[in-house]
Amino acid sequence: MADEWNPKILAIICNWCSYAGADLAGGARIQYPSDVRTIRVMCTGRIDMLFIMKAFANGADGVLVSGCHFGDCHYLAGNFKAAKRMFMVKNVLKNLGLEDKRFRMTFVSASEGAKWATVISDVVKTVNELGPSPIAEFKK
């Protein structure tokens, strides 16, 4: 089946919480879709809006940013800064005519492996329902 579509989903995740939560899910053998490629950053506060926009421009069908819960940031306020930026990303996506559901920010702690699996499953389900990114079609 050469026409079978598989979503390209990028997750940019915090080293201290979300990455550790993903690692816990893997160590506990909690099942979740493998359709997501991850980039580990030290803090979500380091993520520039252009990183997300570049991911979409390069063909990502969905992007997830995941970090520490508010009040638990290893760098004190990085997740607050990220949340403000990510809210702006949603607005930019809407203004560009791209479904804002293709982008999500979540908060997963190091002890929430099961939550990580739920988040990934939900992101994959949402992107599958939306189908391929219209930007990817435009690039052909």
N, CA and C atoms as a LAMMPS dump frame, in Angstrom:
ITEM: TIMESTEP
0
ITEM: NUMBER OF ATOMS
420
ITEM: BOX BOUNDS ff ff ff
-5.0000000000000000e+02 5.0000000000000000e+02
-5.0000000000000000e+02 5.0000000000000000e+02
-5.0000000000000000e+02 5.0000000000000000e+02
ITEM: ATOMS id mol type element x y z
1 1 1 N 0.826 -1.182 0
2 1 2 C 0 0 0
3 1 3 C 0.876 1.254 0
4 2 1 N 1.232 1.709 -1.146
5 2 2 C 2.088 2.88 -1.26
6 2 3 C 1.369 4.161 -0.869
7 3 1 N 0.041 4.155 -0.907
8 3 2 C -0.735 5.36 -0.611
9 3 3 C -1.067 5.517 0.866
10 4 1 N -0.629 4.594 1.705
11 4 2 C -0.946 4.683 3.137
12 4 3 C -0.21 5.867 3.755
13 5 1 N -0.974 6.691 4.458
14 5 2 C -0.42 7.891 5.077
15 5 3 C -0.108 7.633 6.543
16 6 1 N 1.072 8.021 6.962
17 6 2 C 1.458 7.964 8.361
18 6 3 C 1.786 9.381 8.804
19 7 1 N 1.175 9.838 9.894
20 7 2 C 1.407 11.222 10.314
21 7 3 C 2.834 11.449 10.776
22 8 1 N 3.312 12.662 10.515
23 8 2 C 4.612 13.091 11.025
24 8 3 C 4.328 14.031 12.19
25 9 1 N 4.612 13.563 13.383
26 9 2 C 4.329 14.338 14.586
27 9 3 C 5.633 14.54 15.345
28 10 1 N 5.881 15.792 15.703
29 10 2 C 7.082 16.145 16.439
30 10 3 C 6.699 16.529 17.861
31 11 1 N 7.408 15.991 18.837
32 11 2 C 7.218 16.37 20.239
33 11 3 C 8.51 17.026 20.722
34 12 1 N 8.379 18.242 21.214
35 12 2 C 9.519 18.945 21.806
36 12 3 C 9.264 18.933 23.301
37 13 1 N 10.115 18.227 24.037
38 13 2 C 9.788 17.952 25.436
39 13 3 C 10.913 18.339 26.393
40 14 1 N 10.477 18.702 27.584
41 14 2 C 11.367 19.111 28.672
42 14 3 C 12.173 17.912 29.189
43 15 1 N 13.441 18.125 29.398
44 15 2 C 14.325 17.09 29.916
45 15 3 C 13.916 16.593 31.3
46 16 1 N 13.504 17.497 32.161
47 16 2 C 13.331 17.173 33.572
48 16 3 C 12.004 16.511 33.905
49 17 1 N 10.965 16.815 33.171
50 17 2 C 9.653 16.251 33.511
51 17 3 C 9.088 15.363 32.4
52 18 1 N 8.753 15.958 31.27
53 18 2 C 8.078 15.183 30.225
54 18 3 C 8.951 14.072 29.657
55 19 1 N 10.234 14.346 29.446
56 19 2 C 11.119 13.294 28.958
57 19 3 C 11.205 12.163 29.986
58 20 1 N 11.307 12.538 31.248
59 20 2 C 11.361 11.52 32.306
60 20 3 C 10.048 10.742 32.381
61 21 1 N 8.918 11.436 32.148
62 21 2 C 7.616 10.754 32.118
63 21 3 C 7.531 9.778 30.95
64 22 1 N 8.062 10.189 29.793
65 22 2 C 8.092 9.298 28.626
66 22 3 C 8.99 8.09 28.899
67 23 1 N 10.11 8.336 29.558
68 23 2 C 11.017 7.254 29.914
69 23 3 C 10.356 6.277 30.891
70 24 1 N 9.606 6.828 31.838
71 24 2 C 8.878 5.985 32.781
72 24 3 C 7.848 5.125 32.061
73 25 1 N 7.148 5.721 31.094
74 25 2 C 6.157 4.955 30.327
75 25 3 C 6.831 3.807 29.589
76 26 1 N 7.978 4.096 28.988
77 26 2 C 8.709 3.046 28.279
78 26 3 C 9.209 1.959 29.218
79 27 1 N 9.749 2.37 30.367
80 27 2 C 10.251 1.406 31.353
81 27 3 C 9.15 0.535 31.934
82 28 1 N 7.961 1.107 32.04
83 28 2 C 6.82 0.36 32.574
84 28 3 C 6.085 -0.424 31.481
85 29 1 N 6.598 -0.319 30.256
86 29 2 C 6.017 -0.996 29.093
87 29 3 C 4.564 -0.596 28.837
88 30 1 N 4.272 0.669 29.08
89 30 2 C 2.943 1.202 28.79
90 30 3 C 2.862 1.428 27.284
91 31 1 N 1.834 0.872 26.665
92 31 2 C 1.693 0.941 25.219
93 31 3 C 1.141 2.293 24.769
94 32 1 N 1.767 2.873 23.758
95 32 2 C 1.252 4.08 23.109
96 32 3 C 1.803 4.123 21.695
97 33 1 N 1.16 4.891 20.807
98 33 2 C 1.606 4.919 19.401
99 33 3 C 3.041 5.404 19.261
100 34 1 N 3.713 4.887 18.257
101 34 2 C 5.111 5.259 18.019
102 34 3 C 5.237 6.277 16.882
103 35 1 N 4.152 6.974 16.581
104 35 2 C 4.133 7.936 15.468
105 35 3 C 4.78 9.272 15.797
106 36 1 N 5.329 9.422 16.981
107 36 2 C 5.855 10.712 17.424
108 36 3 C 7.375 10.647 17.521
109 37 1 N 8.036 11.661 16.966
110 37 2 C 9.481 11.805 17.093
111 37 3 C 9.74 12.902 18.107
112 38 1 N 10.673 12.668 19
113 38 2 C 10.88 13.631 20.084
114 38 3 C 12.218 14.355 19.964
115 39 1 N 12.189 15.588 20.421
116 39 2 C 13.386 16.391 20.607
117 39 3 C 13.38 16.814 22.062
118 40 1 N 14.445 16.499 22.756
119 40 2 C 14.547 16.837 24.17
120 40 3 C 15.271 18.17 24.32
121 41 1 N 14.646 19.079 25.05
122 41 2 C 15.271 20.369 25.37
123 41 3 C 15.379 20.462 26.891
124 42 1 N 16.269 21.278 27.367
125 42 2 C 16.426 21.396 28.816
126 42 3 C 15.195 22.001 29.468
127 43 1 N 14.512 22.9 28.766
128 43 2 C 13.331 23.545 29.335
129 43 3 C 12.441 24.021 28.19
130 44 1 N 11.132 23.914 28.362
131 44 2 C 10.223 24.41 27.331
132 44 3 C 10.339 25.927 27.178
133 45 1 N 10.853 26.599 28.198
134 45 2 C 11.081 28.034 28.101
135 45 3 C 12.108 28.381 27.036
136 46 1 N 12.855 27.417 26.59
137 46 2 C 13.875 27.606 25.549
138 46 3 C 13.278 27.544 24.143
139 47 1 N 12.048 27.084 24.031
140 47 2 C 11.449 26.859 22.712
141 47 3 C 10.954 28.168 22.112
142 48 1 N 11.488 28.484 20.965
143 48 2 C 11.084 29.671 20.225
144 48 3 C 9.875 29.31 19.353
145 49 1 N 8.99 30.266 19.138
146 49 2 C 7.825 30.025 18.272
147 49 3 C 8.257 29.565 16.885
148 50 1 N 9.384 30.062 16.436
149 50 2 C 9.851 29.702 15.092
150 50 3 C 10.195 28.22 14.972
151 51 1 N 10.568 27.565 16.084
152 51 2 C 10.836 26.126 16.045
153 51 3 C 9.586 25.38 15.592
154 52 1 N 8.438 25.77 16.148
155 52 2 C 7.179 25.102 15.829
156 52 3 C 6.769 25.413 14.391
157 53 1 N 6.889 26.679 14.018
158 53 2 C 6.519 27.071 12.666
159 53 3 C 7.416 26.368 11.642
160 54 1 N 8.695 26.239 11.951
161 54 2 C 9.632 25.559 11.058
162 54 3 C 9.276 24.074 10.932
163 55 1 N 8.84 23.463 12.02
164 55 2 C 8.425 22.063 11.974
165 55 3 C 7.262 21.888 10.998
166 56 1 N 6.268 22.772 11.089
167 56 2 C 5.142 22.694 10.16
168 56 3 C 5.598 22.974 8.733
169 57 1 N 6.454 23.965 8.546
170 57 2 C 6.951 24.304 7.21
171 57 3 C 7.73 23.147 6.591
172 58 1 N 8.379 22.338 7.443
173 58 2 C 9.156 21.194 6.953
174 58 3 C 8.343 19.91 6.852
175 59 1 N 7.017 20.011 7.011
176 59 2 C 6.167 18.856 6.755
177 59 3 C 5.559 18.152 7.95
178 60 1 N 5.724 18.682 9.147
179 60 2 C 5.087 18.038 10.298
180 60 3 C 3.57 18.172 10.178
181 61 1 N 2.873 17.096 10.499
182 61 2 C 1.406 17.119 10.502
183 61 3 C 0.877 17.575 11.857
184 62 1 N 1.703 17.472 12.885
185 62 2 C 1.325 17.895 14.228
186 62 3 C 2.563 18.134 15.066
187 63 1 N 2.421 19.018 16.052
188 63 2 C 3.533 19.325 16.961
189 63 3 C 2.994 19.347 18.392
190 64 1 N 3.73 18.702 19.278
191 64 2 C 3.414 18.694 20.701
192 64 3 C 4.582 19.315 21.45
193 65 1 N 4.275 20.212 22.374
194 65 2 C 5.263 20.739 23.306
195 65 3 C 4.812 20.282 24.687
196 66 1 N 5.695 19.678 25.439
197 66 2 C 5.307 19.176 26.747
198 66 3 C 6.397 19.481 27.77
199 67 1 N 5.982 19.982 28.921
200 67 2 C 6.935 20.357 29.945
201 67 3 C 6.431 20.088 31.345
202 68 1 N 7.077 20.722 32.293
203 68 2 C 6.744 20.57 33.706
204 68 3 C 5.421 21.257 34.024
205 69 1 N 4.772 20.775 35.06
206 69 2 C 3.575 21.452 35.568
207 69 3 C 3.988 22.809 36.126
208 70 1 N 3.048 23.76 36.104
209 70 2 C 3.336 25.075 36.685
210 70 3 C 3.733 24.892 38.148
211 71 1 N 4.767 25.582 38.551
212 71 2 C 5.284 25.483 39.909
213 71 3 C 6.355 24.423 40.074
214 72 1 N 6.563 23.578 39.058
215 72 2 C 7.555 22.504 39.146
216 72 3 C 8.722 22.677 38.18
217 73 1 N 8.784 23.805 37.493
218 73 2 C 9.833 24.009 36.492
219 73 3 C 11.217 24.02 37.153
220 74 1 N 12.109 23.244 36.587
221 74 2 C 13.482 23.173 37.075
222 74 3 C 14.175 24.534 36.984
223 75 1 N 13.706 25.345 36.039
224 75 2 C 14.277 26.682 35.841
225 75 3 C 13.308 27.777 36.286
226 76 1 N 12.461 27.448 37.23
227 76 2 C 11.518 28.337 37.904
228 76 3 C 10.337 28.789 37.057
229 77 1 N 10.558 29.544 35.987
230 77 2 C 9.427 30.106 35.238
231 77 3 C 9.465 29.773 33.751
232 78 1 N 10.275 28.819 33.358
233 78 2 C 10.378 28.47 31.943
234 78 3 C 9.065 28.023 31.344
235 79 1 N 8.309 27.224 32.11
236 79 2 C 7.045 26.727 31.565
237 79 3 C 6.009 27.845 31.431
238 80 1 N 6.059 28.86 32.287
239 80 2 C 5.163 30.013 32.143
240 80 3 C 5.499 30.775 30.861
241 81 1 N 6.78 30.984 30.619
242 81 2 C 7.208 31.673 29.398
243 81 3 C 6.783 30.886 28.168
244 82 1 N 6.972 29.57 28.222
245 82 2 C 6.596 28.72 27.096
246 82 3 C 5.096 28.768 26.85
247 83 1 N 4.311 28.71 27.912
248 83 2 C 2.857 28.713 27.758
249 83 3 C 2.372 29.987 27.062
250 84 1 N 2.97 31.119 27.406
251 84 2 C 2.617 32.375 26.738
252 84 3 C 2.949 32.31 25.251
253 85 1 N 4.13 31.804 24.934
254 85 2 C 4.542 31.7 23.531
255 85 3 C 3.655 30.727 22.77
256 86 1 N 3.322 29.617 23.395
257 86 2 C 2.554 28.591 22.705
258 86 3 C 1.109 29.047 22.457
259 87 1 N 0.588 29.9 23.331
260 87 2 C -0.719 30.493 23.097
261 87 3 C -0.664 31.338 21.829
262 88 1 N 0.427 32.065 21.649
263 88 2 C 0.594 32.881 20.438
264 88 3 C 0.724 31.997 19.199
265 89 1 N 1.368 30.844 19.324
266 89 2 C 1.509 29.922 18.197
267 89 3 C 0.135 29.505 17.691
268 90 1 N -0.762 29.172 18.613
269 90 2 C -2.116 28.777 18.208
270 90 3 C -2.788 29.885 17.401
271 91 1 N -2.63 31.122 17.833
272 91 2 C -3.218 32.247 17.104
273 91 3 C -2.599 32.408 15.724
274 92 1 N -1.291 32.248 15.617
275 92 2 C -0.623 32.356 14.321
276 92 3 C -1.112 31.255 13.388
277 93 1 N -1.227 30.034 13.915
278 93 2 C -1.7 28.919 13.085
279 93 3 C -3.102 29.195 12.549
280 94 1 N -3.985 29.689 13.422
281 94 2 C -5.343 30.036 12.978
282 94 3 C -5.303 31.085 11.881
283 95 1 N -4.47 32.117 12.064
284 95 2 C -4.38 33.191 11.075
285 95 3 C -3.807 32.709 9.741
286 96 1 N -3.01 31.665 9.777
287 96 2 C -2.454 31.099 8.551
288 96 3 C -3.415 30.119 7.886
289 97 1 N -4.521 29.815 8.562
290 97 2 C -5.496 28.879 8.011
291 97 3 C -5.185 27.422 8.31
292 98 1 N -4.293 27.181 9.248
293 98 2 C -3.938 25.819 9.646
294 98 3 C -4.701 25.494 10.926
295 99 1 N -5.272 24.308 10.993
296 99 2 C -6.043 23.923 12.172
297 99 3 C -5.156 23.994 13.416
298 100 1 N -5.61 24.752 14.415
299 100 2 C -4.796 24.888 15.629
300 100 3 C -4.775 23.615 16.454
301 101 1 N -5.636 22.652 16.124
302 101 2 C -5.613 21.366 16.826
303 101 3 C -4.373 20.551 16.463
304 102 1 N -3.678 20.971 15.436
305 102 2 C -2.441 20.278 15.051
306 102 3 C -1.302 20.573 16.019
307 103 1 N -1.515 21.551 16.88
308 103 2 C -0.504 21.939 17.856
309 103 3 C -1.087 21.816 19.259
310 104 1 N -0.278 21.303 20.17
311 104 2 C -0.742 21.174 21.552
312 104 3 C 0.412 21.37 22.512
313 105 1 N 0.091 21.985 23.652
314 105 2 C 1.047 22.061 24.756
315 105 3 C 0.432 21.343 25.946
316 106 1 N 1.223 20.47 26.552
317 106 2 C 0.763 19.731 27.722
318 106 3 C 1.82 19.814 28.826
319 107 1 N 1.439 19.342 29.977
320 107 2 C 2.326 19.33 31.14
321 107 3 C 2.295 17.925 31.727
322 108 1 N 3.43 17.252 31.687
323 108 2 C 3.541 15.878 32.167
324 108 3 C 4.75 15.809 33.088
325 109 1 N 4.553 15.33 34.304
326 109 2 C 5.667 15.242 35.25
327 109 3 C 6.416 13.921 35.083
328 110 1 N 7.539 13.83 35.751
329 110 2 C 8.385 12.642 35.669
330 110 3 C 7.685 11.392 36.195
331 111 1 N 6.692 11.558 37.043
332 111 2 C 5.993 10.399 37.626
333 111 3 C 4.718 10.035 36.875
334 112 1 N 4.471 10.684 35.741
335 112 2 C 3.213 10.477 35.021
336 112 3 C 3.401 9.752 33.686
337 113 1 N 3.978 8.564 33.76
338 113 2 C 4.173 7.767 32.554
339 113 3 C 2.865 7.423 31.867
340 114 1 N 1.854 7.074 32.643
341 114 2 C 0.549 6.736 32.067
342 114 3 C -0.078 7.96 31.399
343 115 1 N 0.097 9.116 32.001
344 115 2 C -0.434 10.339 31.396
345 115 3 C 0.279 10.621 30.075
346 116 1 N 1.589 10.388 30.024
347 116 2 C 2.327 10.581 28.779
348 116 3 C 1.731 9.723 27.667
349 117 1 N 1.467 8.464 27.972
350 117 2 C 0.885 7.565 26.975
351 117 3 C -0.485 8.07 26.517
352 118 1 N -1.274 8.586 27.439
353 118 2 C -2.591 9.127 27.096
354 118 3 C -2.462 10.353 26.207
355 119 1 N -1.547 11.235 26.552
356 119 2 C -1.323 12.449 25.757
357 119 3 C -0.904 12.077 24.34
358 120 1 N 0.067 11.191 24.202
359 120 2 C 0.548 10.787 22.874
360 120 3 C -0.575 10.146 22.082
361 121 1 N -1.324 9.258 22.701
362 121 2 C -2.437 8.605 22.005
363 121 3 C -3.458 9.618 21.512
364 122 1 N -3.745 10.612 22.341
365 122 2 C -4.72 11.628 21.956
366 122 3 C -4.194 12.522 20.83
367 123 1 N -2.938 12.899 20.893
368 123 2 C -2.342 13.725 19.836
369 123 3 C -2.369 12.968 18.506
370 124 1 N -1.963 11.707 18.523
371 124 2 C -1.957 10.895 17.307
372 124 3 C -3.372 10.752 16.754
373 125 1 N -4.329 10.5 17.63
374 125 2 C -5.728 10.366 17.206
375 125 3 C -6.213 11.66 16.547
376 126 1 N -5.933 12.793 17.17
377 126 2 C -6.36 14.091 16.635
378 126 3 C -5.747 14.348 15.269
379 127 1 N -4.448 14.119 15.129
380 127 2 C -3.775 14.373 13.852
381 127 3 C -4.282 13.404 12.782
382 128 1 N -4.525 12.156 13.143
383 128 2 C -5.085 11.198 12.182
384 128 3 C -6.455 11.648 11.694
385 129 1 N -7.269 12.2 12.591
386 129 2 C -8.596 12.693 12.206
387 129 3 C -8.487 13.895 11.272
388 130 1 N -7.485 14.756 11.49
389 130 2 C -7.298 15.941 10.649
390 130 3 C -6.7 15.592 9.287
391 131 1 N -5.932 14.516 9.231
392 131 2 C -5.299 14.118 7.983
393 131 3 C -3.994 14.854 7.746
394 132 1 N -3.44 14.671 6.553
395 132 2 C -2.151 15.313 6.25
396 132 3 C -2.242 16.834 6.327
397 133 1 N -1.147 17.444 6.699
398 133 2 C -1.077 18.896 6.783
399 133 3 C -1.249 19.499 5.39
400 134 1 N -2.065 20.545 5.285
401 134 2 C -2.192 21.202 3.977
402 134 3 C -0.885 21.854 3.522
403 135 1 N -0.008 22.158 4.449
404 135 2 C 1.291 22.718 4.073
405 135 3 C 2.11 21.695 3.327
406 136 1 N 2.041 20.426 3.747
407 136 2 C 2.768 19.352 3.068
408 136 3 C 2.262 19.216 1.637
409 137 1 N 0.956 19.358 1.419
410 137 2 C 0.395 19.283 0.07
411 137 3 C 0.884 20.446 -0.778
412 138 1 N 1.008 21.61 -0.168
413 138 2 C 1.445 22.807 -0.873
414 138 3 C 2.892 22.676 -1.358
415 139 1 N 3.709 21.963 -0.567
416 139 2 C 5.125 21.82 -0.89
417 139 3 C 5.392 20.875 -2.067
418 140 1 N 4.417 20.043 -2.427
419 140 2 C 4.631 19.048 -3.499
420 140 3 C 4.875 19.673 -4.831
